[in-house]
Structure formats: structure tokens, C-alpha cells
């Protein structure tokens, strides 16, 4: 005759016993070729792990500063391009070219 064995949990909730890992607790592995790529990914991983200890407003301020710097760099680059080639604006607007060449007395091809 089989004897039923029943284990008593003595007040321990079943939820804590059957607790599954949340997606953030999972440890995943990615095979990587090359030391340089591995080190770059490691730096990204460490940065993301450190980010969880920062207050949200600090992260938002940092992102705003980075966005501001990026916009400033783009404006500076555009301004430099216009200084390097002042005729670039003329190429955008074809109506700004003179209708008749002031060099009409010169041959078209050398």
C-alpha cells in the first residue's frame, strides 16, 4: 500500500518557492569575435549597469546636454561648409545666376 507523503510548508508562501527569474535577472551570453568588439561591448554593458544607480533626472539632463552639443556641432559644420564654398548658396538657387555670361567673349572650351 502506498503511503501519501505530504510536505508541510509551515507558512511559507508558495509564491516565494516557485519564484521565477524576472527578465532582468536572466544572464545571457553573446559569442563575440575580436578583442576590440568585445571590449566595446563590455564598456557598453558596464555603462548600462552603472546607469541603473543614477537618478532619472540626472540621465535626462545628460541626454539634453548631449543633444545640445550635437546640434552645436552640426551647426558649426554647416557654417564651415558655407565658408569653405561660398558659391554653394548660388548652386541652390538657379535664378541667382546671371542670364547672360559676362565672359561671352571667351571660347566655351579651351
N, CA, C and O atoms as a MOPAC input file, in Angstrom:
PM7 MOZYME 1SCF
protein

 N      0.83300 1    -1.15900 1     0.00000 1
 C      0.00000 1     0.00000 1     0.00000 1
 C      0.89300 1     1.24200 1     0.00000 1
 O      1.85900 1     1.35500 1     0.75500 1
 N      0.52600 1     2.14700 1    -0.86900 1
 C      1.28700 1     3.39100 1    -0.97200 1
 C      0.90500 1     4.32400 1     0.14900 1
 O     -0.26500 1     4.49900 1     0.48700 1
 N      1.90800 1     4.89800 1     0.69300 1
 C      1.65500 1     5.86600 1     1.74500 1
 C      1.85300 1     7.27100 1     1.16900 1
 O      2.88600 1     7.55100 1     0.56000 1
 N      0.88100 1     8.14300 1     1.35700 1
 C      0.97500 1     9.51500 1     0.84900 1
 C      1.89600 1    10.31600 1     1.76200 1
 O      1.75900 1    10.31800 1     2.98500 1
 N      2.81800 1    10.97900 1     1.13100 1
 C      3.72400 1    11.83300 1     1.88200 1
 C      3.38900 1    13.26300 1     1.51900 1
 O      3.46600 1    13.65600 1     0.35500 1
 N      3.03200 1    14.00800 1     2.48800 1
 C      2.67500 1    15.40000 1     2.25000 1
 C      3.63800 1    16.28900 1     3.01800 1
 O      3.80700 1    16.16700 1     4.23200 1
 N      4.26100 1    17.18400 1     2.26900 1
 C      5.22100 1    18.08500 1     2.90300 1
 C      4.49200 1    19.34500 1     3.32200 1
 O      3.74300 1    19.92500 1     2.53600 1
 N      4.70200 1    19.76100 1     4.52500 1
 C      4.07200 1    20.95900 1     5.04500 1
 C      5.05700 1    22.12100 1     4.92300 1
 O      6.22800 1    21.98400 1     5.27600 1
 N      4.58200 1    23.26100 1     4.42300 1
 C      5.46600 1    24.40600 1     4.21100 1
 C      5.56000 1    25.30800 1     5.43400 1
 O      6.38400 1    26.22300 1     5.46000 1
 N      4.74200 1    25.07100 1     6.43400 1
 C      4.77200 1    25.84200 1     7.68200 1
 C      4.71600 1    27.34600 1     7.44000 1
 O      5.55100 1    28.09000 1     7.95300 1
 N      3.74300 1    27.79000 1     6.66600 1
 C      3.51500 1    29.21600 1     6.48900 1
 C      4.34300 1    29.88000 1     5.40300 1
 O      4.18400 1    31.07900 1     5.17300 1
 N      5.21200 1    29.15500 1     4.73100 1
 C      5.98100 1    29.74600 1     3.64100 1
 C      5.05800 1    29.84200 1     2.43700 1
 O      4.41600 1    28.86300 1     2.05400 1
 N      4.99800 1    30.99000 1     1.86200 1
 C      4.10500 1    31.17300 1     0.72400 1
 C      4.66600 1    30.47500 1    -0.50200 1
 O      5.87200 1    30.48800 1    -0.74800 1
 N      3.78200 1    29.87300 1    -1.25500 1
 C      4.19000 1    29.14300 1    -2.45300 1
 C      4.76800 1    30.08300 1    -3.50900 1
 O      5.59500 1    29.67000 1    -4.32300 1
 N      4.34600 1    31.31800 1    -3.49900 1
 C      4.84800 1    32.26900 1    -4.49600 1
 C      6.35700 1    32.44300 1    -4.37100 1
 O      7.05500 1    32.58600 1    -5.37500 1
 N      6.85500 1    32.42900 1    -3.14600 1
 C      8.29400 1    32.60800 1    -2.97200 1
 C      9.06200 1    31.34800 1    -3.34900 1
 O     10.22800 1    31.42800 1    -3.73500 1
 N      8.43500 1    30.21000 1    -3.24400 1
 C      9.09300 1    28.96200 1    -3.60900 1
 C      9.16700 1    28.81700 1    -5.12500 1
 O     10.19300 1    28.40900 1    -5.66900 1
 N      8.08500 1    29.14900 1    -5.79400 1
 C      8.02600 1    28.99500 1    -7.24600 1
 C      8.45200 1    30.25900 1    -7.98100 1
 O      8.13600 1    30.43200 1    -9.15800 1
 N      9.14300 1    31.11000 1    -7.31400 1
 C      9.52800 1    32.38400 1    -7.91000 1
 C     10.41500 1    32.15600 1    -9.12800 1
 O     11.45400 1    31.50000 1    -9.04800 1
 N      9.99400 1    32.69600 1   -10.22200 1
 C     10.79100 1    32.61900 1   -11.44800 1
 C     11.63800 1    33.86400 1   -11.56600 1
 O     11.35100 1    34.90200 1   -10.96900 1
 N     12.68600 1    33.73100 1   -12.34900 1
 C     13.53500 1    34.89700 1   -12.59800 1
 C     12.78700 1    35.89400 1   -13.46600 1
 O     12.11500 1    35.52500 1   -14.43000 1
 N     12.91600 1    37.15000 1   -13.10900 1
 C     12.35200 1    38.17400 1   -13.97700 1
 C     13.29200 1    38.32800 1   -15.16900 1
 O     14.45100 1    37.92200 1   -15.08200 1
 N     12.82900 1    38.89800 1   -16.27500 1
 C     13.70200 1    39.04800 1   -17.45400 1
 C     14.98600 1    39.82100 1   -17.15700 1
 O     16.00100 1    39.59600 1   -17.81500 1
 N     14.95900 1    40.72800 1   -16.17900 1
 C     16.16200 1    41.49700 1   -15.85000 1
 C     17.19000 1    40.67200 1   -15.08400 1
 O     18.36700 1    41.02900 1   -15.04500 1
 N     16.75200 1    39.57500 1   -14.47500 1
 C     17.67200 1    38.73900 1   -13.70700 1
 C     18.34400 1    37.67100 1   -14.56200 1
 O     19.28100 1    37.01300 1   -14.11000 1
 N     17.87800 1    37.49900 1   -15.77800 1
 C     18.44900 1    36.46800 1   -16.63700 1
 C     19.87100 1    36.83000 1   -17.04200 1
 O     20.18300 1    37.99300 1   -17.29600 1
 N     20.71400 1    35.82900 1   -17.09800 1
 C     22.08600 1    36.01600 1   -17.56300 1
 C     22.16100 1    35.40800 1   -18.95300 1
 O     21.91500 1    34.21600 1   -19.13800 1
 N     22.50100 1    36.23500 1   -19.92100 1
 C     22.57200 1    35.79800 1   -21.31100 1
 C     23.99900 1    35.94700 1   -21.81200 1
 O     24.76200 1    36.76900 1   -21.30500 1
 N     24.34900 1    35.16000 1   -22.79600 1
 C     25.70200 1    35.18400 1   -23.34900 1
 C     25.65000 1    35.42800 1   -24.84500 1
 O     24.77600 1    34.91300 1   -25.54200 1
 N     26.59500 1    36.22000 1   -25.32800 1
 C     26.71100 1    36.51300 1   -26.75700 1
 C     28.13100 1    36.17000 1   -27.19000 1
 O     29.09000 1    36.73000 1   -26.65900 1
 N     28.27800 1    35.25800 1   -28.14400 1
 C     29.63200 1    34.99900 1   -28.65500 1
 C     30.09200 1    36.17400 1   -29.51600 1
 O     29.35200 1    36.65500 1   -30.37400 1
 N     31.31400 1    36.62600 1   -29.28100 1
 C     31.83800 1    37.79900 1   -29.98000 1
 C     33.19600 1    37.44800 1   -30.56700 1
 O     34.03300 1    36.83300 1   -29.90700 1
 N     33.40200 1    37.84900 1   -31.82200 1
 C     34.70400 1    37.64700 1   -32.45900 1
 C     35.48100 1    38.94700 1   -32.39600 1
 O     34.98600 1    39.99900 1   -32.80000 1
 N     36.68300 1    38.86900 1   -31.89400 1
 C     37.54600 1    40.05100 1   -31.88500 1
 C     37.59200 1    40.73500 1   -30.53800 1
 O     36.56000 1    40.99300 1   -29.91800 1
 N     38.78700 1    41.02300 1   -30.10100 1
 C     39.01700 1    41.65400 1   -28.80100 1
 C     38.44700 1    43.06700 1   -28.76000 1
 O     37.86100 1    43.46900 1   -27.75500 1
 N     38.61300 1    43.82400 1   -29.84500 1
 C     38.15400 1    45.21800 1   -29.86000 1
 C     36.63600 1    45.30100 1   -29.70800 1
 O     36.13000 1    46.11900 1   -28.93900 1
 N     35.91500 1    44.45800 1   -30.43900 1
 C     34.45100 1    44.45200 1   -30.33900 1
 C     34.03000 1    44.01600 1   -28.93600 1
 O     33.10800 1    44.58500 1   -28.35200 1
 N     34.70800 1    43.01000 1   -28.40500 1
 C     34.40200 1    42.52800 1   -27.05500 1
 C     34.57500 1    43.64800 1   -26.02600 1
 O     33.71300 1    43.84100 1   -25.16900 1
 N     35.67500 1    44.37800 1   -26.10800 1
 C     35.93400 1    45.44500 1   -25.13800 1
 C     34.92900 1    46.58100 1   -25.27300 1
 O     34.53000 1    47.18100 1   -24.27400 1
 N     34.51900 1    46.87900 1   -26.50100 1
 C     33.50000 1    47.91200 1   -26.71000 1
 C     32.17500 1    47.48700 1   -26.08700 1
 O     31.52700 1    48.27500 1   -25.39900 1
 N     31.77400 1    46.23900 1   -26.32900 1
 C     30.52800 1    45.73800 1   -25.74700 1
 C     30.60600 1    45.68800 1   -24.22300 1
 O     29.61100 1    45.93800 1   -23.54200 1
 N     31.76700 1    45.37000 1   -23.69200 1
 C     31.95400 1    45.33200 1   -22.24300 1
 C     31.78100 1    46.73000 1   -21.63800 1
 O     31.16200 1    46.88000 1   -20.58400 1
 N     32.32300 1    47.74200 1   -22.29900 1
 C     32.15900 1    49.12000 1   -21.81600 1
 C     30.69600 1    49.53800 1   -21.84700 1
 O     30.21200 1    50.19500 1   -20.92500 1
 N     29.99000 1    49.15400 1   -22.91200 1
 C     28.56100 1    49.48000 1   -23.01200 1
 C     27.79800 1    48.80000 1   -21.88400 1
 O     26.95600 1    49.42100 1   -21.23600 1
 N     28.09100 1    47.52800 1   -21.64900 1
 C     27.42700 1    46.76300 1   -20.58700 1
 C     27.66500 1    47.40700 1   -19.22700 1
 O     26.72900 1    47.57400 1   -18.44400 1
 N     28.90500 1    47.76800 1   -18.94700 1
 C     29.22600 1    48.38000 1   -17.65700 1
 C     28.53700 1    49.73300 1   -17.50400 1
 O     28.08000 1    50.07900 1   -16.41400 1
 N     28.46200 1    50.49000 1   -18.58500 1
 C     27.78600 1    51.79400 1   -18.53200 1
 C     26.30700 1    51.62100 1   -18.23600 1
 O     25.73700 1    52.36400 1   -17.43600 1
 N     25.68300 1    50.64000 1   -18.88200 1
 C     24.26300 1    50.39300 1   -18.64100 1
 C     24.01800 1    49.93300 1   -17.20500 1
 O     23.02500 1    50.31800 1   -16.58700 1
 N     24.91200 1    49.11900 1   -16.68300 1
 C     24.76600 1    48.67100 1   -15.29600 1
 C     24.91600 1    49.83900 1   -14.32600 1
 O     24.18300 1    49.91800 1   -13.34000 1
 N     25.84900 1    50.73900 1   -14.59200 1
 C     26.03400 1    51.90000 1   -13.71800 1
 C     24.86500 1    52.87300 1   -13.81800 1
 O     24.53900 1    53.56400 1   -12.85300 1
 N     24.23900 1    52.92200 1   -14.99200 1
 C     23.12800 1    53.84800 1   -15.20400 1
 C     21.95700 1    53.56700 1   -14.27100 1
 O     21.21400 1    54.48200 1   -13.91600 1
 N     21.78900 1    52.31800 1   -13.87600 1
 C     20.64600 1    51.99100 1   -13.02200 1
 C     20.76100 1    52.60700 1   -11.62800 1
 O     19.77300 1    52.66500 1   -10.89600 1
 N     21.95800 1    53.06800 1   -11.25500 1
 C     22.14300 1    53.68800 1    -9.94500 1
 C     21.96100 1    55.20400 1    -9.98200 1
 O     21.92400 1    55.85200 1    -8.93600 1
 N     21.84800 1    55.76800 1   -11.18100 1
 C     21.68600 1    57.21800 1   -11.30700 1
 C     20.21400 1    57.59600 1   -11.22300 1
 O     19.35500 1    56.84600 1   -11.68700 1
 N     19.91400 1    58.74800 1   -10.63800 1
 C     18.52500 1    59.22900 1   -10.65200 1
 C     18.10100 1    59.56100 1   -12.08800 1
 O     18.92100 1    59.96800 1   -12.91100 1
 N     16.82400 1    59.38200 1   -12.36800 1
 C     16.31000 1    59.58900 1   -13.72200 1
 C     16.55200 1    61.01200 1   -14.21700 1
 O     16.87100 1    61.20600 1   -15.39000 1
 N     16.40800 1    62.00500 1   -13.34900 1
 C     16.61100 1    63.39900 1   -13.78800 1
 C     18.05600 1    63.64200 1   -14.21800 1
 O     18.30200 1    64.44900 1   -15.11400 1
 N     19.00900 1    62.96100 1   -13.59900 1
 C     20.41400 1    63.10300 1   -13.99000 1
 C     20.62300 1    62.55900 1   -15.39400 1
 O     21.33900 1    63.15700 1   -16.19800 1
 N     20.00500 1    61.43300 1   -15.68700 1
 C     20.10800 1    60.82600 1   -17.01700 1
 C     19.48800 1    61.74500 1   -18.06500 1
 O     20.05500 1    61.94000 1   -19.14000 1
 N     18.32400 1    62.30800 1   -17.75000 1
 C     17.65200 1    63.20400 1   -18.69500 1
 C     18.47600 1    64.46500 1   -18.94300 1
 O     18.57100 1    64.92800 1   -20.08000 1
 N     19.07200 1    65.02200 1   -17.89200 1
 C     19.93300 1    66.20200 1   -18.05800 1
 C     21.12500 1    65.89000 1   -18.94700 1
 O     21.48400 1    66.68900 1   -19.81200 1
 N     21.73700 1    64.73300 1   -18.73900 1
 C     22.88300 1    64.32300 1   -19.55700 1
 C     22.47600 1    64.18700 1   -21.02100 1
 O     23.19800 1    64.63600 1   -21.91100 1
 N     21.33400 1    63.57600 1   -21.27100 1
 C     20.86800 1    63.40500 1   -22.65600 1
 C     20.58900 1    64.75000 1   -23.31500 1
 O     20.88400 1    64.93700 1   -24.49600 1
 N     20.02100 1    65.68800 1   -22.55500 1
 C     19.76700 1    67.02100 1   -23.10300 1
 C     21.07600 1    67.72600 1   -23.43600 1
 O     21.17800 1    68.39100 1   -24.46700 1
 N     22.06900 1    67.58700 1   -22.57700 1
 C     23.37200 1    68.20200 1   -22.84300 1
 C     24.00000 1    67.60800 1   -24.10100 1
 O     24.55900 1    68.33400 1   -24.92400 1
 N     23.90800 1    66.29600 1   -24.24700 1
 C     24.47500 1    65.63900 1   -25.42400 1
 C     23.76000 1    66.08900 1   -26.69200 1
 O     24.39900 1    66.32300 1   -27.71700 1
 N     22.44000 1    66.21100 1   -26.62700 1
 C     21.66400 1    66.66900 1   -27.77700 1
 C     22.06000 1    68.09400 1   -28.14900 1
 O     22.20100 1    68.41300 1   -29.33000 1
 N     22.23900 1    68.94700 1   -27.14600 1
 C     22.64600 1    70.33700 1   -27.38200 1
 C     24.02900 1    70.38900 1   -28.04000 1
 O     24.24200 1    71.15300 1   -28.98200 1
 N     24.96300 1    69.57800 1   -27.54200 1
 C     26.30500 1    69.54200 1   -28.13200 1
 C     26.27200 1    69.05300 1   -29.57400 1
 O     26.98500 1    69.58000 1   -30.42800 1
 N     25.45300 1    68.05700 1   -29.84300 1
 C     25.34100 1    67.52700 1   -31.20000 1
 C     24.79000 1    68.58700 1   -32.15100 1
 O     25.29600 1    68.74800 1   -33.26200 1
 N     23.75800 1    69.30900 1   -31.71900 1
 C     23.19700 1    70.37200 1   -32.55200 1
 C     24.23000 1    71.46400 1   -32.80500 1
 O     24.33400 1    71.98300 1   -33.91600 1
 N     24.98300 1    71.80400 1   -31.78200 1
 C     26.01300 1    72.83400 1   -31.91500 1
 C     27.08600 1    72.39500 1   -32.91200 1
 O     27.53800 1    73.19600 1   -33.73000 1
 N     27.49300 1    71.12300 1   -32.84600 1
 C     28.49500 1    70.60100 1   -33.77400 1
 C     27.97300 1    70.60200 1   -35.20800 1
 O     28.71100 1    70.92400 1   -36.13900 1
 N     26.70900 1    70.24400 1   -35.38500 1
 C     26.12900 1    70.24100 1   -36.73100 1
 C     26.06400 1    71.65100 1   -37.30300 1
 O     26.37400 1    71.86500 1   -38.47500 1
 N     25.66100 1    72.61000 1   -36.48000 1
 C     25.60800 1    73.99500 1   -36.94700 1
 C     26.99600 1    74.50400 1   -37.30600 1
 O     27.17000 1    75.19300 1   -38.31100 1
 N     27.97800 1    74.16600 1   -36.49000 1
 C     29.35500 1    74.58200 1   -36.76100 1
 C     29.84300 1    73.97500 1   -38.06400 1
 O     30.48700 1    74.65500 1   -38.86300 1
 N     29.54200 1    72.69600 1   -38.28600 1
 C     29.96500 1    72.02400 1   -39.51800 1
 C     29.29400 1    72.65300 1   -40.73500 1
 O     29.93900 1    72.85100 1   -41.76500 1
 N     28.00900 1    72.96800 1   -40.62600 1
 C     27.30400 1    73.61400 1   -41.74500 1
 C     27.90100 1    74.98600 1   -42.03100 1
 O     28.09700 1    75.35100 1   -43.19000 1
 N     28.18800 1    75.74200 1   -40.98100 1
 C     28.75700 1    77.07000 1   -41.14300 1
 C     30.12800 1    76.98800 1   -41.80200 1
 O     30.44800 1    77.80300 1   -42.66700 1
 N     30.94200 1    76.01000 1   -41.40200 1
 C     32.26300 1    75.82900 1   -42.01000 1
 C     32.14500 1    75.50000 1   -43.49000 1
 O     32.90900 1    76.01600 1   -44.30600 1
 N     31.19500 1    74.64600 1   -43.84000 1
 C     30.99900 1    74.28100 1   -45.24700 1
 C     30.62200 1    75.49600 1   -46.08000 1
 O     31.07800 1    75.62900 1   -47.21600 1
 N     29.80100 1    76.38000 1   -45.53700 1
 C     29.42000 1    77.58400 1   -46.26800 1
 C     30.60700 1    78.52500 1   -46.42700 1
 O     30.73300 1    79.19100 1   -47.45500 1
 N     31.47200 1    78.59000 1   -45.43100 1
 C     32.65600 1    79.43800 1   -45.53900 1
 C     33.65400 1    78.86600 1   -46.53700 1
 O     34.32100 1    79.61200 1   -47.25500 1
 N     33.75300 1    77.54200 1   -46.57900 1
 C     34.70000 1    76.89600 1   -47.48600 1
 C     34.27500 1    77.08200 1   -48.94100 1
 O     35.11900 1    77.27500 1   -49.81700 1
 N     32.97200 1    77.02300 1   -49.19800 1
 C     32.46700 1    77.13400 1   -50.56200 1
 C     31.32900 1    78.15200 1   -50.58800 1
 O     30.16000 1    77.77300 1   -50.51200 1
 N     31.65800 1    79.44300 1   -50.69400 1
 C     30.60500 1    80.46300 1   -50.65900 1
 C     29.65600 1    80.36700 1   -51.84700 1
 O     28.56300 1    80.93200 1   -51.80900 1
 N     30.05500 1    79.65900 1   -52.90300 1
 C     29.17800 1    79.52300 1   -54.06300 1
 C     28.11400 1    78.45300 1   -53.85400 1
 O     27.23800 1    78.29400 1   -54.70400 1
 N     28.16300 1    77.72600 1   -52.76200 1
 C     27.19300 1    76.65700 1   -52.51700 1
 C     25.77600 1    77.21000 1   -52.48800 1
 O     24.84800 1    76.55800 1   -52.96500 1
 N     25.59900 1    78.41500 1   -51.93000 1
 C     24.27100 1    79.01800 1   -51.90900 1
 C     23.80000 1    79.36300 1   -53.31200 1
 O     22.60800 1    79.27000 1   -53.60500 1
 N     24.71000 1    79.75500 1   -54.17300 1
 C     24.33000 1    80.08300 1   -55.54500 1
 C     23.84000 1    78.84800 1   -56.29000 1
 O     22.93500 1    78.93400 1   -57.12000 1
 N     24.43300 1    77.71900 1   -55.99700 1
 C     24.03200 1    76.48900 1   -56.67700 1
 C     22.64100 1    76.04800 1   -56.26200 1
 O     21.95700 1    75.36300 1   -57.02300 1
 N     22.21900 1    76.42400 1   -55.08300 1
 C     20.89500 1    76.04100 1   -54.61300 1
 C     19.80900 1    76.80500 1   -55.36300 1
 O     18.74200 1    76.25600 1   -55.64000 1
 N     20.07300 1    78.06100 1   -55.69200 1
 C     19.07400 1    78.91700 1   -56.32700 1
 C     19.54300 1    79.25200 1   -57.73800 1
 O     20.39800 1    80.11800 1   -57.92000 1
 N     18.98800 1    78.57200 1   -58.73100 1
 C     19.43200 1    78.75200 1   -60.11500 1
 C     19.07500 1    80.13100 1   -60.66200 1
 O     19.72500 1    80.61900 1   -61.58700 1
 N     18.05100 1    80.76000 1   -60.09700 1
 C     17.65000 1    82.08100 1   -60.58400 1
 C     18.66800 1    83.15500 1   -60.21800 1
 O     18.62700 1    84.25300 1   -60.77300 1
 N     19.56200 1    82.86400 1   -59.31300 1
 C     20.53800 1    83.87100 1   -58.92000 1
 C     21.69000 1    83.97400 1   -59.91700 1
 O     22.46300 1    84.93000 1   -59.86400 1
 N     21.81800 1    82.99100 1   -60.83600 1
 C     22.86000 1    83.07100 1   -61.84900 1
 C     22.48900 1    84.12600 1   -62.88800 1
 O     21.31200 1    84.28900 1   -63.21100 1
 N     23.46600 1    84.83300 1   -63.40400 1
 C     23.14800 1    85.81500 1   -64.45100 1
 C     22.64200 1    85.09700 1   -65.70200 1
 O     23.08500 1    83.99300 1   -66.01700 1
 N     21.71800 1    85.73200 1   -66.40400 1
 C     21.13700 1    85.13800 1   -67.61800 1
 C     22.17200 1    85.07600 1   -68.73300 1
 O     22.21300 1    84.11400 1   -69.50000 1
 N     22.99000 1    86.08800 1   -68.81800 1
 C     23.99600 1    86.13500 1   -69.87200 1
 C     25.37100 1    86.16100 1   -69.22900 1
 O     25.59900 1    86.87000 1   -68.24800 1
 N     26.25100 1    85.40800 1   -69.77100 1
 C     27.58400 1    85.31500 1   -69.20600 1
 C     28.35200 1    86.60500 1   -69.43900 1
 O     28.27500 1    87.20700 1   -70.51000 1
 N     29.07800 1    87.01100 1   -68.44100 1
 C     29.93300 1    88.18700 1   -68.59700 1
 C     31.21200 1    87.81100 1   -69.32100 1
 O     32.00800 1    88.68000 1   -69.67700 1
 N     31.41300 1    86.51800 1   -69.54000 1
 C     32.58800 1    86.03600 1   -70.25000 1
 C     32.20400 1    85.52200 1   -71.63500 1
 O     32.77400 1    84.54200 1   -72.11500 1
 N     31.25800 1    86.16600 1   -72.26500 1
 C     30.78600 1    85.67800 1   -73.56600 1
 C     31.84500 1    85.82600 1   -74.65300 1
 O     31.76800 1    85.15000 1   -75.67900 1
 N     32.81200 1    86.67700 1   -74.45300 1
 C     33.85900 1    86.86200 1   -75.45300 1
 C     34.88100 1    85.72400 1   -75.40900 1
 O     35.67700 1    85.57900 1   -76.33700 1
 N     34.87200 1    84.90900 1   -74.33500 1
 C     35.81100 1    83.79300 1   -74.22500 1
 C     35.19800 1    82.53900 1   -74.84700 1
 O     33.98700 1    82.33000 1   -74.77500 1
 N     36.04300 1    81.70700 1   -75.45800 1
 C     35.50900 1    80.46800 1   -76.03300 1
 C     34.97600 1    79.55300 1   -74.92600 1
 O     35.43400 1    79.60500 1   -73.78400 1
 N     34.02200 1    78.73400 1   -75.28100 1
 C     33.38400 1    77.84900 1   -74.32200 1
 C     34.34700 1    76.77800 1   -73.82400 1
 O     34.36500 1    76.45800 1   -72.63500 1
 N     35.14700 1    76.22500 1   -74.73200 1
 C     36.10500 1    75.16900 1   -74.38100 1
 C     37.51200 1    75.64800 1   -74.68200 1
 O     37.71400 1    76.36300 1   -75.66400 1
 N     38.46700 1    75.28800 1   -73.88800 1
 C     39.84700 1    75.73900 1   -74.13200 1
 C     40.47000 1    75.07100 1   -75.33100 1
 O     41.62300 1    75.34600 1   -75.66200 1

